[in-house]
Amino acid sequence: MATSILSLPLLIFSLLAISTTAHNITAILDGFPEFTVFNGYLTQTKLADEINTRETITVLALDNAAMTALAANHPLSVIKNALRLHVLLDYFDPQKLHKISDGTTLSTTLYQTTGNAPGQLGFVNITDVRGGKVCFGSAVTGYKQDVTYQKSVKEIPYNISVLQISSPIIAPGVLTAPAPSASDVNITGLLNKAGCKTFASLLESSGVLKTYESAVKNGLTVFAPNDEAFKAKAVPDLSKLSNADLVSLLLYHAMVGYSPFATLKTTGSEINTLATNGAEKYGLAVTTSGDEVTLKTGVDSSRVASTVMDETPLVIFTVDNVLLPVELFGASPTPAPAPEPVSSPTPSPARAPTPAPEASAPSPNESPPAPPTATPAGSPADAPSAESERSTADNSGVSIYSPTLVKALLTACVSVIFSALSF
């Protein structure tokens, strides 16, 4: 019985561990050399990170020849959108493919979540054709359903399914969209529209905007405080900063490299910023709780609030607070210890009455005292009797040696033991 009680927490822990098991698309495809190119582009575009943070998903994988044909002469941003059409936000295994209600269904893709897919552009049509054949194609009216299901690569039921298809799914305009360049991106315009006008103004007046724009080609992630963040009481008077310190502060709000939200969630460590320079650390600690990402500076912290832009190689986030680096503003002060409670002065104990002096022992030469006479009726006794003292003590509280108390304690202990064994 005791063994069963001890094993119950272990069983609960095991069930929780099973229910929260994560998948890793990169590790799954590593075991299949025919998908090396496809796997490589999932990593380069950071789609692998987004796939790994989602549950109930189907990846339509392309072999090396098909993926090479899709990627030919296209920039990374265009390839990323094309691959988003190959990630379905639902679970499909071979059994489900052949049991589609009415023979056809629409499935939402990752491309639909970008907000840049009007109408049916972000959906894929799946059709169960007679003879055991299953076809895929863009849900846009008039597009052919000529991509066929080949085989199942990996299935983790109701979590992730990887299926090989014959050729890329093409949607209108996806492969012909121009790749955004540094000169095409209006960073300050995007910031102004997102409610980060103060930050945008500081970038322009300090000259840091040019640094941002030149960094975009190699990938850039920006953490832009909103206008309310600059009004917070905790923000120092930035007008008192030297120009060099202001530049460092603004550079601290961006990092080299393209790190969309899904990638940021999986970082779990400290990242360098544009302000990082040798001994000048200027790092940000990234912590994650559920779907919330927090940036910690050592002075303050801020939540990543929203995504303003996410187009390879640039991503712009808004944050709730101005990020204050330790290098400029010092470490956060250690809270002062709470004052000890002031105790009221202890009253002086009442002075005990001075005991009467004991009678001195008779000397050997003295005669022994006469035997005591009986106390006259009605005369007060000189001291309480032993029985009287015992009676007074019994009335002042329950003795720890009381048989009643011992019995009650034993009964309670037995009840607790039986209750535990009954489980």
N, C-alpha and C positions, 0 to 999 in steps of 0.2 A: 504493500500500500504506500509506504514511504517513497519507494522507487517511482511509483506512478506520479506522486505529487511533485517530485523533483524533475521528472521528465516533461511535465506539462509546459513549463516555460521554454524548454528547448524545442518542443514541437511548434509552439507559437512563433518562436524566432525563425525556425526553418521555413514556415509558411510565408512569413513576411519577406524573407530573403528571396524566396521563389517569386513572389508577386512583384518584387521590385528589380528583378533581373534585367539588366540593360543589354542592348545589342551593340555591336560594333561592325558597321558595314565594311570598313577597311580590313579588319581581321577576317571577316567572312570571305571576302573576295581574294584575299592573299593566298588562299588555298587553291585558286583556279587561275593558272597562268594565261588562259585565253581571255581573261578580263583585265589584264594588266593596264592597258591604256584607259579603259573606262574607270578603273579604280584610281588611277593617277589623276584624272580630271576631277573626280569627286573630291579628292584632297586639295588640289590647286584652287578650286572654286569655293572651298569651305562648305560645300553641300554635304560632305560626310558628317560634319559636326551637327548640321541641322537634322539629318536623318537619324543620327544617334540620340538626339534629344526627344524624338517623337516616338509615340507608341502606335500600334495598329497601322502599319505602313507596308507598301509593296514597292519594291525597286525593280524596274524593267531594265535589265542589264543588256549591254551590247558587247559583242565580242570585239577583239582587237581590230579586225578589218572594218566592221561597221562603225566603230567609234572613230577610227582614223578618217574615214570618209566624212563623218559629221563635223569633225573639228577642222578639217582642211580649210586654210585661208580665212578662218574666223577668229576674232579676238576673244579673250577669255570671258568677257562679260556676255557676249552673244552665246558662247558655248554653255555658260551657266544657265541661261534662260531656256535653252534647248533641253538641257538635262533635267531641269525642273519639271518638264512635261513627262519625264520618265519616272517620276516618284509619285505614286498614288497614295492619297490619304485614306486608305482602306486596306483591309487584309484580303488578298486573293491567293488561294492555293489552287492546284489543279482541280480538286474536287469542287471548289466553289465556282471556278470558271465554267465548268460543265453543268452547273445547276443554276445558271442565271435566270431569274424570273423573266418570262416573255422572250428569252433568248438574247436580250440586249440591255445594257445599262450604261449610265454615265458615271464616271468617277472623277472627283476633284483631285487636282494635282498641286504640287508646290508652286507652280507658276501662278495659279489663281491667288495664292496668298500674298503676292507681291503688290497687288492693287493696280498692276499695269496690264491686266488681261480683260479687256471689255468683252461683253457677251459670253459666248461659249469658248473663248480662246483658251481659258485655263482648265478645260475639261477634256477628258479622253473617253471615247466611245469604245465599249468592249462588247463584242458580238460572238455568241456561241453558234458557229456555223455547223450545218449538218456534216456528219462524217467525223466528228471529234475534233474539228478544226476551230480554233479561237482566234479572232482577228482584233486588232487595235487600230485606232486612228483618231485624228483630231475630231472633236465634236462640232466643229464649224461646218455648217451646211455646205455640201458639195465636195467635201474632202474624202478621198478614198480610204477605205478600211482595208488596207493591204499589208499591214504589219502583222505577222503571225507569231503565235506562241510556239516556242521550241521545246523548252524543258524547265523543270524546277531545279534551281541551284541550291537553295537553302530555305528551310521552313522552320520557324519558331512559332508554333500555333498562336494566332491572334495577336502576335507581337510584330514580327517582321517576316516577309516572304520575298525571296529574290527569284525572279523568273527571267529566263533568257528569251529575248524576242529577236526576230529575223533582221530587222533594220530600224533606223531611227523613226520616231513619230515626229512629223513635221506639221507645224501650225503656221497659218499665214502671217507673214511679217516678222516672225521670230528670228530667222536667219539673215534677214535683210536689214535689221535694225542697226543703225550706226553705233559704234562703240563710243561711250563718252570719253572725251579727252580733258586734260587739265584746263585747257583754255575754254572749253565749252561749259564747264561747271561754274556756276555763279554761287560761290560759297556764302558770301554775305547776303545775297538775295534769299537763299534757302534759310539762313539763320534769322533774318528779319521776319520772314513768313512764319517761322516756328516760334516766335516770341522771344528771341534771343538778340534783340536789337543792341543792348548795351555791350554784349560780348562782341558782336559784329563791329560796332563802332571802335572798340578798343583794338581789335585786330587791324583795322584800317589805319588808325592814327599812330599806332606803334610800328607799323611796317611788317608785323608778323604775318599778315595775310599773304604776302609774297612767299614767305617760307612755307606756309601751308600749301600754296598752289604749286610750288616746285616739288613738293614731297608727294603729291598725288600720284604721279606716274609710277612710283615704287610702292604705292599702297599707303593709305592714311586713314586713321580712325580718330575722330574728333569728339570730345566730351564738352558740349556747350552748355554753360549754366543759363537758365532762363532769367528773364528780367527781374523776377521777384527774388531770385537768389542774391542778387547784388544789393538788395535792400535789407537783408538780414542784419541783425545787430552784431552777429559774430564776425562779419566781414570787416576787416580793417579799412581805414581810409586809403584807398588805392592811389589817391592824388599825392600822398606823401612818399610813395615808392619812387626810387630812382628809375630812370628809363631802362637801365639794365635789369633791374629787379622786376619791372613790369613785363619786360620781354620774357624773362624766365617764367613768370607766372602764366603767361598766355601759352608759351610753348609746353608748359606742364599739362595743358588741357588737350594734348593730342599725342598719339603714339604712331611710330612707324609701322606700316603694315596694315593690311585689310583684315579687320576682325569684326565680322557681323555678330549679332547678338548671340547666336547659337555657339559660335566659337568663343566668345567672351565668357559664356556660362561654363565652359569646360576648362578654362584657364587655371583657376584655383591656385594662383601664385602671384608673385609680384611682377609687374611689367615695367619696362622702361618707357620714358616719354621723350618727346623732342627736346626737352630741357636737360636730359641726362647727358653728362659730359665728364667722363673720367671719374674723378673723386666726387664730383657733384652728382649724387645718386638720383635724386628727383624721381623716385619710384612710386608706383601705385599698387597697393595690395587689392586683389580682386577676390571677393567672397560671394558665394551663391547660396541662396536659401529658396528652394522651390524654383519658381520662375522669376525670382528677383535677384538682380545683380547689384552689389554695393562696391563702391570704390573707397578705399581707406587711405588717407594720407599720413596719418600719425598725428595730425592736428584735428582734422574733422573727417567726416565721411559723407558720401552722397549716393543716392539711388540713381541708377540709370533709368530714366523715366520713359523715354520714347525714342523711336527711330525717325529721323528727319529724312535721311537718304541712305539707301543701301544698293549701290551699284558698283560692282567691281571696277576699279580698285579703291573706291571711296565709300566710307560709311560715316554718317554724322548722327550722334546721339544727343539728346538733351539730358541734363542732370539737374537735380533739385537744389544743389548747393555749389557755391564756388569752392573749387579744390585748393586748399591752402597747404603748400609743401612745407615740410619741416625745415628745409634749408633756408626758407625766408621768414617763417613765423615761429619756429621753435616747436618742440614737442608739446603735446597737449598736457596741461598742468595736472599733476596728481592731486586728486581731491584731498582737501585737508581732513584730518581725522576728526570725527565728531567729538565735541567736548564731553568730558566725563560728567555724568550727572552729579550735581552738587547735593551732597547728603546733609540733612539737617544735623546739628550737633547732638551727639548722644547724651541723653540726660545722665547725670551722676546717679549711680545706684544708691538707693536709700541705705543709710547706715544701719547695720544690724544692731539690735540692742546688746549691750555688753552683758555677757553671761555672768550670773552670780558667782562669786568665788567659791571654789569647792572647799568643803571642810577638810581641814588638814587631818591626816591620819593620826590617831592617838599614839602617843608615845608608849613605849613598853611599860613605863612606870605608872601610867594612868589606869584607872579601873575601867573595864569595858562598860559601854553605855547600857543603860537599862533597856529592856525590850520595849518596843513601841506599844503605846496603848491604843485601843480601838478609837477610831474617829467618831466624835460625837455626831449624833443624828443632826442633819441640817447643816453641818459645817462643810465648807467647800473643800474639795480635794486639792492637795498641793500641786498635783500634775495629772494629766490625763493618763488613764491606764493604757496598757499595751493594746487591749481590745479596742479601746476608743481610737487610738492612732490608726490601727488597721482599718477600722470602719471609715474614718475620714479619708484615708488614701484610696480605698475602693470607690468611694463616691466621687472623687475628683477626676477619674478617667478610667478607661478599660485597661486592665493589665495585659501586657504582651504574653503573659503566661496563662491567660484566661482559656479554659477548655472550650468555651463557645467560639472564641475567635479562631483557635487552631482548627476546630472542626469546619468552620466556614471556609477557611483558606484551603483545606484539603479538598473540600467539595468542589470549589472553583477550579482547582488544578485538574481534578479528574474530568470535569466537564470540558475543559480546554483540550485535554489529550484525546478524549472520545470524539470531539468535533473534528480535530485534525485527521484522525484515523478514518473518519467517515468519508472524507474526500477521496 
